């Protein structure tokens, strides 16, 4: 609207509704917060740890002479965990490990202590797994004799537990962890001590 009585022009700006202004400010705050959260997530986003087995020692791996379809196993593995995160440390808890052969456990689960792994670091664990006799199927018992006669045994080392990431002031929730390491080990019946790894074991990590 204009007023030209005295040669001047007046412009009237419509008033801004307070509720609309409040909504605009609120949406702007939410957008800025979302952008900041996304940037922080991309900067501190953690990656899963990597595991591999670098050594194995056999103390005992044999069929029971007194119990049918039972194995007596005692082995030690060097399991190396690598944290690829440059900004996040990893806390492991409720860890346990066991050995399986042909999808059947041949050692009882062994509890391992909690572990705090620094950023971009590697940590080695060397648990001794086994002790006592573990019942197995007839196929597993006979299969072990066949593989030992051939000189190569396919084993799986399983590590279970939970982990959480710590990035500066931020901490994630707990994630369940399941690690499977399939290895080919040079083992013959009655031979004990350090044994060669036929393959280069890469472990699958599910979290």
N, C-alpha and C positions, 0 to 999 in steps of 0.2 A: 504494500500500500504506500502511496506517495501523497505528500501535502505540498502544493505549489502556491499557496496563498502569498507567501513572502519570498518566493523565488528559491526556496530550499526544498530539498528532497529528503524525506525521512523514510528509512527502511526499518521494518519491524521483523526481528528474528524470532521465530517461534521458540517457546520455552522447551527445554529438554526435560522429558518426564523423568523423575528421580528413579523410578523402577527400571526404566530402560537403561539409564546410566549405570545402575548397580549391576544389572545383568551383563553389560558390556565389560565392566571391570572384572566381574567374576569369571567370565569366559577367558579374558586375557590372562588372569592369574592361573587358571587351569592349563591353558596352552603353554605358558612359560614353565610351569611345574612339570608338565609332561615332557617338554623338550629337555629340561635339566635332568630328569630321571633317565631319559633315553641316553643322553650323553654319558652319565655316570655308569649306566649298565654296559654300554659299549666299551668304555675305558676299563672297567673292572670285571668284565664278563670272564668267568673262569673256564678253563678247559679241563677235561677229565685227565687224571693221571695215567701214565703209561707204565706197564709192568713187563718184565722179561725175566727169564731164568738163566743164570750164568754158570751154575755149577750144581752137581748132584753127587751125593755120597750114599752108598748102599751099605748098611750094617747087617740087614737081613731081609730076604725076600724069598720065601719058600712056602711050599705046601706043608700042612701039618701031617706028621707021621702018625698021630694018635687020633685026630679028629677028621672025619670025612668032610671034604669041601670047606676047608678053612685055610686062610693064609696068615702067615706071620710076617709082618712088614715093619721095618724100621729104616727110615731114610731121612736124609737131610738135604734140603734144597736151598740154594742162594737165590732169593727172590729180590730183584731190584725194582724199586718204585722211583719213577722220575716225574717231578712236578714241572710241567712246561710253562706254568703261569709266572710272568714277571712281576705281577702285583698281588698275587694271592698265595697265602700259605694254606696248607691242608691239614686238618685234624682227623685222624682215624681213630675209631673206637669200636668196641665189641667185635674185635677181629678174631677169626678162627680159620684154620686151614686143615685140609685133609687131602689124601691121594685117592684117586679112583683108577680103575682098570676095566676097560670094556663097559663103561657106564655103571660100574658098581664100586662103592667105597671099599677100599682095602685097608684103611686106617681110620680110627675114630677121630672126630674133630679135635684139634689142639687149640686151646685158647692162647692168644697173643696179646701182649700189653698194648695200651694206647700209644699212638705215635703222632708227633707233631712234625710236619715236613715244611721246611722253609721254602721261600719262593725260588723258583728256577734251580732246584737242587735234586740230588738223587740220594736215596737211602737204601741200604741193603739189609735184608732180614734173612736169617738162616735158621729157621725152625727145624727141630727134629720131630718127624711125624711117624707115628706108629707105636707099637708095643702091644703085645698080646695077640691072640688069634681073632680074626674077623671072619664070620661065616660068609661064604660066597656060593654062587651057583656052580653046578658041575662044569658048565661050559667055561666059566672063568678059571676054575682050578686047572682044567686040562689045557686051556689056552695059554696059561702062563708057562706051563711046562714046554709047550711047543715053541713059544716065543723065546724062552731062555735057551732052548737047544739051537735056535736060529741065531741068537746073539743080539736081538733087538726087541725091546719091549716098549710099547706105546702107552704112556701114562698121562694122566691129567692131574695137575695140581690146582686145587680150588681154594681161593681166598674169599671169605665172606666178611661182611661187617657193615659199617656205615661211615660216612665222611661228611665234613662240612668245610666250607671255604671261608677264609678270613682275609678281607681286602681292606687294609687301613682300618677305618672305624666301622666297616660293614661286616656283618656275619650272615652267612646263609643259614637256612634250616638244614636239618640232617637229611642226607640221601642214603638209601640203601645201596650197597656196593656188592657186586658179584663178579669175581675175576676168574677166568678159565685159561689155564696155560697147558696146551697140549705139547708134549715133548716125546721124542724118540731117544731112548737111553740104551747104550750098549751094555747089556747085562747078560751074563751066563750063570747058570746054576752053580751055587757054591762060591761065587766070586764076590768079595766084599771090598770096600774102600771106594775111593773116587772113581767115577765111571764117566765115559765120554758122552757128550750130547751130540746125537747124530744130526739133528736139525738146529736151526736157529729159532728158538721158541719165541713167538709173539703171542702175547696174551690178549684176550678179548675182555673188555671192561664194560660192564653194564651198571649204570647208576640211575 
